């Protein structure tokens, strides 16, 4: 059973999909939104990576390049992969950021992008949420081709995720862990329910998601 507190269920599912969809990172990789403290458990393989370029808006994150995703100071067709995990909800114009991602990718280059849908706001600059259609539109209007679009959870996972996040924000630490431990059996049951065939086949229950991972290619 998962710990009552720790990573959100969205992040756990997100890391699984990132691992599954990115076995072939190679060449020059551009990471947008690179942080000093790694988020989640996904650790991309770098054995075929020639150069890993870290970009972030905040100099305090010690990136290789301080820049906004909407205006990347890189040459056209200069990177083989773009990794953009949980960034697009913060930029003023996700469309502008996607155009920049498409511009810097080499022909045949690949981008892996993640966006939230049914998930709490993480701060005052958390501006956007993305449906499945919106995620596809962002990719394709930038001139990229969608190779895969993975969904993190359905109705019951979104509910479990909210319960877990609510427990994580109880002010008192002892009470926080008590609430989290008490909710653990319920959230575990909700995750099991999400995997049942009738839930997967239900248009209504499947219309809920914590977010999406898109794998896209240029050309």
N, C-alpha and C positions, 0 to 999 in steps of 0.2 A: 504494500500500500504506500502511496506517496505521503511524504511528510505533511502534517497539517498546515505548516507554514513553510515558506521558501519561494521557489519560482512559481509564477502563476501557471495555471493549466495551459493558457495560451502559449506561454514561452516554452513549456515542455513539448507541446505538439509542434510548435514552430521549429525548434531545434531538430526534431526528428525529420521533418520535411526538408530542412536545409541540408542535413547530412545525406538524405536520399537523393536530392536533386543536384548536388554539387560534387560529384566524385571526380570531375575532370578539370578542376582549376589548374590553369597553366599559363605560361607566358607572363605578361604584365597584368597585374590585378590592381584595380582601383577600388579601394574601400571608402565609401562615402558615409560619414558619420562615425568615424573611428574613435573609440574611447579608450582611455588608459585602463580602466577597469572593464574587463570583458563581461558582456551581458549574456546570461544563459550558459549553456553547456556545449554549444556547438563550437568546435575548434577545427576550422577547415584544414585539409591536408595541403601542405605547401611543397611537397617534394618535386613537383614539376613547375613550380612558380619561379620565374626568373627575377621578378621584382614585384614587391608589394608596396603600393603607394597609398598612404593613409591621408585622408582629407577630412577636415572638420572645421566648423565655423569658429570654434573656441580654441585659442592658442594654448589655454591651460590643459587641453587634452593631449598636447605635444604631438600634433600630427606632422606629417612631412610637408603638407601644404595647408595653410589656413585659407579657406575659401568657402563661399556659399555654393550649394549644389546647383543653384540657378545660374551660376556663372563660373564654370570650372576653368582655371587657367592652364589648360592642357591643350595640346595640338589635336586637330582632327585626326581620327583613326589612329590613335596612339596607344590604346589599351586592348587587351584580349578579353578580359572579364571585368565586369562591374559588380561589386557587392554593395547593396544598399538595403540595410536591414533596419526597419522601423524608423525611417527618416522622413519619408514623404508627407507624413501627417503634420510635420512641423514647418515645412517650407511654405512661403506665401503662395507660390504657384507650383504645384506638382507638375503641371504641364511643362513649365519652363525647365524644371529639373530633368524631366524625362527627355526633352529635346537635347539637353546637354549630354545626358548619358548616351543617347543615340549618336550624337556627334563624335564623341571621343572613342567610341567602339570601332574597332577595325571591321571591315566586311567579314561576316561570319562570326564576329565576336558575340559573346553571351553576357546577359545581365541576370542576376538573381535579385529580386525585389520583394520586400514584405510590407504589407499594409494592414492596419487594424480595421475591424468593422464594429463588432459589438464588444466594446472595451472601454474602460473608464478613461477620462481625460487625465493626462499625466502632468499637466501644468498649463500656465497661461499661454504658452506658444503652441500648444497642441490644437491644431486648427481643423483637421479634416478626418473624416471616416469614409471608408470605401466599400461599396457593395461589389459583388463579383463582376457585374457589368461595368462598373466604374474602373475597376482594376484592369479589365481587358481594354477598355477605351484608352486608358493612360498609356498602355504599352503600344497599342496599334496606331493611335494617332501620332505617336512619336516616330512611326516608321519601322517599328520592330515587329517581329512575328512571335506570337505566344506559342511556346513549346509545351508548357504545362502550367496549370493553375491549381494549386492544392489548397483545400479548405481546412482550417483548423477548428474542428468541432462542429456540432449542430446545436439544437435547442438545449439539450440537457447539459452539454459542456459549457455553454455560455452561462447557464444558471450556476453550475458548480464553480465557474471562474469568479462570478460575482460574490458568491458566498465566501470563497477563499480570500478574495481581496478585502471583503468586509472584515473578516477575522483578522487579517494582517494589519488593519488600521485601528484596531481597538487600542486605546491609549495606554492602558496598564499592561505591562509585559506579562505578568502571571495570568491576568484575565484573557489576554490575547492568545496565549498558548492553550488555556483551558477551552476557550471558544473554538479554536482551531482543531483541537483534539476531538471535541464533541461533534464537530461538523464532518470530520474525516470519513466516518462510515457512510454518511449521506452523500457526500460528494463522490466517493468511490462508486456508490450505486448509480448515481447520475451518469458517470462516465461509462459504466457498463450499459446503461439504457441507450446511450447515444450510438452504440455499436450494433444494436439489434436491427434486423432486417426491416421490420415495419417502420422504424424511425428513419433509416436510410432511404426508404422508398417514399416517405411522406414529403410531398412538396412543401407543406407548411413547416414541419419540424426541420427540414433540411435547408430552409431559407434563412435560418439563424446560423451565424458563424462568428468566432472571435476575430477572424481575419483571414488573410490569404498570403500565399507565397507564389510569385510568378517567376517562371523561367522564360526568358525571351532572347531572341537572336536577331542580329542585324543582317538583313539580306536573305 
